[in-house]
Amino acid sequence: MSASVETLVNQAYKYGFVTDIESDVAPKGLSEDIVRLISAKKREPEWLLEWRLKAYRGWLKMTEPHDWPNIRYHPVDYQSISYYSAPRTKNPLGSLAEADPKLLETYAKLGIPLSEQKILAGVAVDAIFDSVSVGTTYKAKLAEQGIIFCSFGEAVQEHPDLVRKYLGSVVPASDNFFAALNAAVFSDGSFVYVPKGVRCPMELSTYFRINTAETGQFERTLIVADEGASVSYLEGCTAPKRDENQLHAAVVELVALEGAAIKYSTVQNWYAGDEEGRGGIYNFVTKRGKCVGARSKISWTQVETGSAITWKYPSVILQGDDSVGEFYSVAVVNGRQQADTGTKMIHMGKNTRSTIVSKGISAGQGQNSYRGLVKVLPRAAGARNYTQCDSMLIGNRCGAHTFPYIDVQNPTASTEHEASTSKIGEDQIFYLKQRGLNTENAISMIVNGFCKEVFQELPMEFAVEAQKLLGISLEGSVG
Amino acid sequence: MPVLEIRDLRAAAGDKEILRGINLTVNAGEVHAVMGPNGSGKSTLAQVLAGHPAYEVTAGSVSYMGQDLLDMEPEERAQAGVFLAFQYPVEIPGVTNAYFLRAAYNEIRKARGLDEVDSMDFLDLLEQKLKVVEWGPDIMSRAVNSGFSGGEKKRNEILQLAVLEPRLAILDETDSGLDIDALRIVASGVNKLRAQDRSFIVVTHYQRLLNYIVPDHVHVLSQGRIAMSGGKELALELEAKGYEWVDAAAEAVA
């Protein structure tokens, strides 16, 4: 590992390039007309337009949350953002065989080959560029087993009943300010449906890329695992370096029916801004899963290293009896980054179980907050939660904060909360240096050890990627 | 050429001068015991040789294999073959002993222009080295020093010494906190590692360890200087007469 980390720590954000491609960009600003324009561009049915408009009207009455999150930023000017941007290509999007070479090149540069022949690992990819899906690999192979994996826009056209049934069933359009905004203007995203009893034979993944300046990205992902089905899904994200902040307000909904299992992993590496805190992505995301059926399971694993500001709480509603929710998180802040992240576990069914393991790492002048809610409703007899929340500080100008909320309304439930805060000691670094490791490798080893319980939840190839990412994110954090 | 040549070495922690003119020459294959009462500077000497950032060298020179040791980063010293067995080995949670040892082993190999070894080859090597400290393979999957007993931590230091094969090994109070069985294992491990091309500096408060690791030379520190030097008999004499005897002798000289 040392050789690769060493080279990696010595390079800046390597995904900061811009693809020079002509795009169709909607005029800046938000209005009913823009909502209608997006819906029309995507040739959506009337019910979906109505759904968007209702969300938009609700959003107008809401205010951006500034009181409770432990993050500081200037309110976003929603009229200075463009809400739709699609690369202008001669060929229709969605077909990889005919895709613009510049787009394929972009993903190749990001290390995401979209040509199926070139993919070694069994991972199917949906590539989202600004507001639209560039293409999805392995679609035909998955379809043989009845698995639907396509862009959200395509799902609306091809599988409208499924979309209509589940859209907003976990995160309603009125849920919160950013979820309402997303419901009004979401452009594309991924859609997955795994039919009864089918175990998805490969990892599914979506790669999000913001390219155009002064645009926001508002993708929406919906994953449904029918009875007894299982699927593992991954998302990755990058954006060019720009001096302005860009808004990313996504919504992810997961639905697990009886006996189904969904594993959702995120490696988030949006551009974090420069050392003075100029630029970077505002990552304001609502992710929630619902264990609808008995014995279902939803597991979130996230490695959050990028973004100027992260605001996200991947949550699980444990509705079915004996259902299981898990949240494994590594959140790293360096430079001027701020993160307020955690989870919500809502126990509704009997004997529901949840596990929360959160590892926060703060370096530079970064501020990292864990915020988690464990709620046990009166009917949830025998519910159990275990929470472990560890913070690590590197240097003396950063901060770590913990905001746990525990609300238990059933006397047979049990919840455990363990928390620790540690500082990477000079003695630990010296010990490793005395064994021949340089400072960067020493820190990388200590931090990777600290995050081990989370990394071992990631699919193999992404665990390696995540370890490398930590090295880059903590570049120059000591000394 | 001596392995190590320390000349008039002075070092301070903050405003406090701890080493006040150390002179010591160590040749290949020799074992030097450095003894002294608490606060005499013997652990500081070990830390300064390894390059601990808490100490500032204020005067003097240290030549290691003809190189200016004080000009090297701690990891460069390690890569060049200087090993410190810590008095208080540090815990690294979540990192297995095997992973850590292989990383260290490969860093040192890389620095010497050798190829890195993969984990399978490394496991073969480890199997041999574990015998030095009479250990089974279970220890390798535990996190570095995490939850180790005092004795296990010290054994782990000797295991690292065995794997990394340094040219100069400095043992900083490796005997402290050991029961008699652990002391025997640790000392016998060190004895197995004695070699023509490996020198030892054994820092210890008590003569006890030197019954097992028999030194070629014994030096007694007092107030940041070497007050007496001699053969292995000096340790026995010291045991009989106590450190006051050395301090008194040092006062008389000063």
Interface residues (C-beta under 8 A of the other chain):
Chain A: M1 S2 A3 G425 E426 D427 Q428 F430 Y431 L432 K433 Q434 R435 G436 L437 N438 T439 N441 M445 I446 N448 G449 F450 C451 K452 E453
Chain B: A50 G51 H52 P53 A54 E73 P74 E75 R77 A78 Q79 F83 L84 F86 P89 V90 E91 I92 P93 G94 V95 F100 A103 A104 N106 E107 I108 K110 A111 E116 A143 V144 Q160 L164
